[in-house]
Amino acid sequence: MISEIICVGTELLTGDTVNTNASYIAKRLMGLSSGCLWQSVVGDNPSRLSESILTALKRSELIVLTGGLGPTEDDLTKETAAELLVLPLYEDAKSLNDISSYFASKGREMPNMNKKQALIPKGAVILENEIGTAPGILLDFELLKSQGKFYSQYKAKYLILLPGPPREMKMMWESAAEPYLKAKITDLALVSHYMTVFGIGESAAAERLGDIVSGANPTVSPYAKNGSVTFRITANGKSEKDAEAKCLPVIEKMKELLGDSVVGTDVGSMAEVAVSELKGAGKTVALAESCTGGLIAKKLTDVSGASEVFKMGAVTYSNEIKSLLLSVGEDTLCKFGAVSEQTALEMCKGAAELSGDDFGVSVTGIAGPLGGSEEKPVGTVWIGIYSKKTGKHSAKRYLFGHGRVNERDYIRELTAETALWELIKTVREEN
Amino acid sequence: MISEIICVGTELLTGDTVNTNASYIAKRLMGLSSGCLWQSVVGDNPSRLSESILTALKRSELIVLTGGLGPTEDDLTKETAAELLVLPLYEDAKSLNDISSYFASKGREMPNMNKKQALIPKGAVILENEIGTAPGILLDFELLKSQGKFYSQYKAKYLILLPGPPREMKMMWESAAEPYLKAKITDLALVSHYMTVFGIGESAAAERLGDIVSGANPTVSPYAKNGSVTFRITANGKSEKDAEAKCLPVIEKMKELLGDSVVGTDVGSMAEVAVSELKGAGKTVALAESCTGGLIAKKLTDVSGASEVFKMGAVTYSNEIKSLLLSVGEDTLCKFGAVSEQTALEMCKGAAELSGDDFGVSVTGIAGPLGGSEEKPVGTVWIGIYSKKTGKHSAKRYLFGHGRVNERDYIRELTAETALWELIKTVREEN
């Protein structure tokens, strides 16, 4: 089934908002074995919006729109789609009641303008909004046909209108739209796996894989992000099992070729892998962060259940605090500076000893844009790892972002990911 | 000037990558007074890609493409555009040299496949890639005309091809593409300002503003995100000064109507405001984070120069560590639990007293999905603020995410933003 996503909203065209809705829906469509071939963004402009929907109706079978279901005059998605398909709008009593209950639950009266959100195109399946006001709309062309509405000029089988706010959109997709579609669609099974490697460039990894990257079933395609490269391995087959059987030998071969650069297959974020490795080993980690300023702790605690393996993170953003919390020697700081191997070593050990954890991870560096020098340019980072079991601590020096300025976020991100990777490798080695 | 963005890449269609390139370029186009009317995403498929570029050539004056300039066979953007415009490709000696130098600087030999990146459509302006291998391509239709290439069937004036990796794309846009365009374009001046409010819903804020929201010049449009609502105020005029003069009285009126919900105008993130308020007051803050797990510290240290006002963040993810680092009484934890007013109060005071900072901010709550109870459902959060000067500490209880599960990220994000906002208000009150 060919699908298409249209996101409506001026805030997307101006770049004020990043279009996370498109990537979310795209991912879910993959799971429905429906290949998304187009995504587009249009503003709340009736003629351009109408043109976009029309183009989609002609070329795609499943069309998902997000945005433009709000209460203001600007919001035109529903009205435009209904007009294009010549479906009259009616005020749905239950939807109106849901909207006023929503406001009542917040102790507020429903503003008059919100009434518009209860207007529904005739013949539509209404998708309930559990956490917002705009109901969603699902037009099933088979269903419309049974009601005497024929659209033989269009390829479309489903047109789905979802609200723009990501939380509402996701909740509605998962609780209403996707279950509806799943019950209807039976098609070729598509299976995807994801293998992530770290510390090796995209083309170097691709060259190691050779022919595998140009295979047809499964296809293997890489994308690089913040130091890691993830290969998506996608196969199709008569059944899920059949598609799966085509993926597996390729994955095994890839593991062999990529060796210990492999973070894992279908593993989620680096922090998720770190939490799971620590859990598996029954170990805990303490963090001592300088230049990353809490980013590594944030990443670990993004993972639900991180509290089993992570109890303490110290963000030590000055020399005094490094000494106070982590017992870094004042002479060390004075002699070698905060960004040095010695400081990194004392930080990771100090953190683990303070909290009693099995591992200590420290980072200290210069994220920029200020603070660099010839000897220690912006991007210079020391990452230290201490292990209680072996009593060893070691630190490595990195230069992230090619010593360029204005890459603070990038340097911090790479530092955090690399620190987590170093931790993962240490846990694996000791286990 | 009407502009359009086309992002090329299967990883976007599958949702594996969020399209941050589109929002970045869109924002920069706004700054060039060029309204972006369409954004689209297509895969590395020659016929669909060709169709998308063709549509754009017909309807837009400035077309920016990202992606598909890589070294693999999949990468077809340059080839497709060149074919469509009947421009032969030649191997550019300088580009080839740049690419092999890039590999040499990393101590590696240039893989053979990268040679393809040095192929340039005849008549193109080459945009140098300072941090990657693929050069960018700028086709200036005026310039092509002077070389005997006429395209009267198209509306296009500029077609720009940029690499897909965001860092390379941004660097190239800012250092090469934008300066080129700026020198060419003279148009109506467009000025935008952004006013952010917090703790008041989008429709409530819009209702307070009344007629202002439906104004034509300036236009005022809201977008809501993570508890804050930002109004973009955009005016056009003969000159920048003229456009500015149209914005200012509206901004003043908005400030009046929105009162102390206003975070600021053109202020950046909540963390940036917090850092700047603290700097202005000559004060410092210590953090004690439980459920946000370092997110607030991460946000503060996203801001370059945060070290002036922030030295210590304690991520205390267990009761023991709360007692050890922040001197939270074991009896407090035992009697009231970690998620309680009493614990929040002792945490913020404990943090500030440990580090000697002027303010202490604490958060303790249940981010979920596990750990909720009837009395303290998921989303229950206490935020505490301590001030050394007044000696006062207070804590407020919140219920974020309507007590729903599966909203861990959202709860943490809202908690962090709200804690920063509480800090900002306290600093403002005391100053």
Interface residues (C-beta under 8 A of the other chain):
Chain A: T10 E11 L12 L13 T14 G15 D16 T17 V18 N19 T20 A22 S23 Y24 I25 A26 K27 R28 L29 M30 G35 C36 L37 W38 Q39 S40 V41 V42 G43 N45 R48 P71 T72 E73 D74 R108 P111 M113 N114 I131 P165 R167 S192 Y194 S203 A204 A206 E207 V213 S214 S221 Y223 A224 K225 T230 R232 L287 E289 C291 T292 G293 G294 L295 I296 A297 K298 L300 T301 D302 S304 G305 A306 S307 F310 K311 M312 G313 A314 V315 T316 Y317 S318 E320 I321 L324 L325 L354 S355 A367 G368 P369 L370 H402 R404 E407 R408 D409 Y410 R412
Chain B: G9 T10 E11 L12 L13 T14 G15 D16 T17 V18 N19 T20 A22 S23 Y24 I25 A26 K27 R28 L29 M30 G35 C36 L37 W38 Q39 S40 V41 V42 G43 N45 R48 P71 T72 E73 D74 R108 P111 M113 N114 I131 P165 R167 S203 A204 A206 E207 V213 S214 S221 Y223 A224 K225 T230 R232 L287 E289 C291 T292 G293 G294 L295 I296 A297 K298 L300 T301 D302 S304 G305 A306 S307 F310 K311 M312 G313 A314 V315 T316 Y317 S318 E320 I321 L324 L325 L354 S355 A367 G368 P369 L370 H402 R404 E407 R408 D409 Y410 R412
